Amino acid sequence: MTAQPTVLILGAGPSGMAAGMELYKKNISFEFVEKNNQVGGLARTMEFGGFKTDIGPHRFFSKNQYLYTFIEELLGEKWILVNRFTRFYANGKLFKYPNDIMEVLTKFGPINLIRAVTDYGFEKARSKIAPRKMNSFEDYAIANFGKTLAEVNMINYTEKVWGIPCKDISVDWAQQRIKGLGLTAILKKALLKSKDVKTLVDQFYYPDEGTGLIYEAIKKKVEKTNTFHLESVPTAVHHENNKIVSVDIKTKDKTKTFAPEHLLTSIPMTEFVKLMSPAPPRDVLEAASRLRYRSQVYLFITINKPSVSPDQWIYFPPKEIPFGRIAEMNNFSKKMSPPGKTSLMIEFFCWEGDEIWNASKEKLLQDTVFWLNKLGFLSMNEVENAYLHRQTNVYPVYNIGYEKNLDVVKNYLNQFTNLEYIGRPGRFRYTNQDHSLEMGILAARSIIEKKDYDLDKVGSENEYFEKGTIGKQNVY
Ligand SMILES: Cc1cc2nc3c(=O)[nH]c(=O)nc-3n(C[C@H](O)[C@H](O)[C@H](O)COP(=O)(O)OP(=O)(O)OC[C@H]3O[C@@H](n4cnc5c(N)ncnc54)[C@H](O)[C@@H]3O)c2cc1C
């Protein structure tokens, strides 16, 4: 058998790449097995005819200074600070996001405003007399914002993203997304300018040629001594006595077997368990089959004018609008488009195989331009080109009861002493880049230091993830 890497890493997204970088710093050998033809996973940057785009808007935000230093060392001056400007669409108008309460009060219209205030007052009174049971995301959003504002601001958009009613979405999602961010807090901030109220960041860091630059920079550094098998997939993971003993992989032109000391996987957990040989017990496979990921279709349009809007991205919650968000890559960095031109990345949320998933590029383009034209953003004769990209395993779905299924799968995987499962698809956790990077770093440290870091603690501060200041604490 040829020389074996100490660690085999499945999936070269942010979590896998961070693990690779950390291992590289300690001269521990590794090889990557990655399905795509480039690294970066959901945070890769793609190129279409001289234009660059991320897969949807990618704002980097973390409270962990270690991560900023980690990236700065890789990118230097290419790591730029961007002033955030983002809005959402409601009732035919655009509103600043995060919310500017004064703007909402003035633009919302008197009837909606009366309804919003009454609903909110009702919820506040109810919380004193008979508090709502917090069974779902819907309960949580209504209790904190009142029905009218919750619908405009959260419920409609959340249902678009997840494809299930908010009453079926676990309260976990609210804990992660909006804990500590009720209407009272927003009002307090606007009216009293209170310092102790959680703030939403208005600046973020960005690599000047797309977020994928971070992962391309890691690849460039580590590939001198470590191998990347791109367009390759694992086909079987063999185990004995609670240890992974070997992994079969299929590359573009051959098959290969590795016998690494450690296996790190960031490929979808639901796919990973199916590769195990001998196969997992039936209850594990059944639990895994109940865990679902939401997919997305992206329409990338290149545009023959310098600008569409000042926003990095705009949310579109109303259900009659088929897409959920648009992002203008030029407003992240001017290097994303050729001079004098711009582009838009349009996100459609869907299930793999449904009507949107199967929709043609022409249909999605027509629908998109119809709505953007209404807003005065774009007409069809300004569109230079359109490209379609379909992506599976984008959002792990936190439906009510998902935790039980997840626990069954995790208990099974936890028995393997030389296995770490990390990242958004690999751990079935809705992580952003920061928490995926942290998981990768900690998984590598577990190997380097022969110490068990608890990856479930990453990001478990359970507070609204937009709060706070950039990189205050050095977590490691
Ligand atoms: C629309 C959108 C907007 C986002 N916005 C932000 C943002 O503003 N800020 C932010 O920080 N984050 C954002 N994110 C999240 C960010 O992209 C993810 O957190 C990050 O990419 C997760 O990294 P990961 O390594 O955990 O998983 P992934 O990026 O999913 O990486 C997993 C890797 O495994 C590979 N793989 C899968 N199956 C196999 C297989 N069978 N064999 C081999 N390889 C396989 C995949 O190709 C991929 O490269 C956004 C994501 C999306 C989709």
The ligand as a Gaussian input file, in Angstrom:
#p B3LYP/6-31G(d) Opt

LIG

0 1
 C      -27.501000      31.268000       0.043000
 C      -26.504000      31.181000       1.158000
 C      -26.138000      32.320000       1.829000
 C      -25.205000      32.240000       2.874000
 N      -24.823000      33.383000       3.501000
 C      -23.848000      33.339000       4.422000
 C      -23.357000      34.527000       5.027000
 O      -23.840000      35.630000       4.751000
 N      -22.349000      34.418000       5.929000
 C      -21.797000      33.221000       6.247000
 O      -20.840000      33.193000       7.026000
 N      -22.261000      32.081000       5.732000
 C      -23.263000      32.110000       4.832000
 N      -23.736000      30.950000       4.271000
 C      -23.325000      29.675000       4.867000
 C      -22.005000      29.118000       4.396000
 O      -21.993000      28.974000       2.992000
 C      -21.870000      27.773000       5.083000
 O      -21.917000      27.962000       6.471000
 C      -20.574000      27.066000       4.815000
 O      -20.322000      26.932000       3.452000
 C      -20.647000      25.681000       5.457000
 O      -19.416000      25.047000       5.317000
 P      -19.334000      23.486000       5.586000
 O      -17.962000      23.072000       5.341000
 O      -19.922000      23.237000       6.906000
 O      -20.344000      22.842000       4.522000
 P      -20.352000      22.945000       2.916000
 O      -19.987000      24.315000       2.482000
 O      -21.672000      22.420000       2.502000
 O      -19.200000      21.950000       2.485000
 C      -19.403000      20.573000       2.368000
 C      -18.528000      20.066000       1.230000
 O      -18.739000      18.663000       1.073000
 C      -18.791000      18.371000      -0.326000
 N      -19.532000      17.122000      -0.516000
 C      -20.856000      16.903000      -0.351000
 N      -21.153000      15.622000      -0.612000
 C      -19.994000      15.018000      -0.938000
 C      -19.646000      13.703000      -1.284000
 N      -20.558000      12.738000      -1.358000
 N      -18.351000      13.433000      -1.553000
 C      -17.402000      14.395000      -1.484000
 N      -17.678000      15.666000      -1.158000
 C      -18.954000      15.969000      -0.883000
 C      -19.509000      19.575000      -0.899000
 O      -19.299000      19.662000      -2.310000
 C      -18.875000      20.703000      -0.122000
 O      -17.705000      21.173000      -0.734000
 C      -24.671000      30.992000       3.245000
 C      -25.049000      29.845000       2.551000
 C      -25.966000      29.933000       1.534000
 C      -26.352000      28.696000       0.796000

